[in-house]
């Protein structure tokens, strides 16, 4: 029979928990008019980034989505990105 070697143990992956930016700093206010703040929560394609990527809490994520949607309707933020036309 073959002899089995003991399995090597892997080091556990330590993931640093993200903390909500708005809970930490009470001076930062979610507003549909602050497009610079809202663009950091939108992907390159114009989609709203999920909580697990941004680290915001549920309460502030709901406020962010409402603010982003309002800014889109008022044309402060784009709904989608513009594709560049390729000349072939």
N, C-alpha and C positions, 0 to 999 in steps of 0.2 A: 504494500500500500504506500501511497504517497504521503509524505509528511506535510502538514499545513503550517504555514507561518502565521503568527498572529497578525491580524489586520492593523495596518497603521492608522492611527487616529488623526483626523484632520482638525485643524484649529477652527473653532467656531467663528463664523463671520459676524463681526460686530457692526451693526448698522446704526448710525447715529440718527435718533429720532428727530424729525423736522418739527420745528415749533412755529406756530402761526405768527406771521409777521405783524398782524394787526392786534393780536392779543399782547404781544411783547411791548409794542410801541403804541400807546394810546393816542399819540398825536397824529398818526397816519389815519386819514379818513377815506373811506371808499366813496368816491363820487364819480358820476358818469362824465363829468367835465375834465377830470384828470386823466387824459389819454395816455400820458407817459407811464403812469402807474398801471393802468389797465393793460397796456401792451406787453408787460412782463408776464401776464397770465394768459396770453394768447399764443398759440403755436405759430409756426411759419406759414401754415396753411390757413390760418384764421380761426382755428378751433379753440374753444376754451379748454385750458389744461385742467386735468382732474386733480382732486385733493391729494392723492398719493404722490403726485409729482411736485406740486407746489408747496405742500405742507400746511396749507391753511385749514382751520377748523371748519366744521360743518356750517356754523352760523355765518362766518365771514365768506365762505364759499358761495352760499346762497346770495349774499349781498353782492358779491363780485359778479355773479352771473346776471343778476338784474341790472347792475350798472353797465356791464358790457353790452347787454342787449339794448339798453336805452341809448348808449353811445353809438351803436350801429345804426339804429333807426334815425338818429339825428345826424348821421354821416360824419361822426367824429372818429369812428373806427370802421375799417372795411369788413364786409361780410366774408369775403374771400380774397385771396391774393390774385394779382393780375399775372397771367401767363404771358411770357414774351413770345411773340410770333417769330418763328424761324424762317428765314428766307432760304428756300431750297431751289 
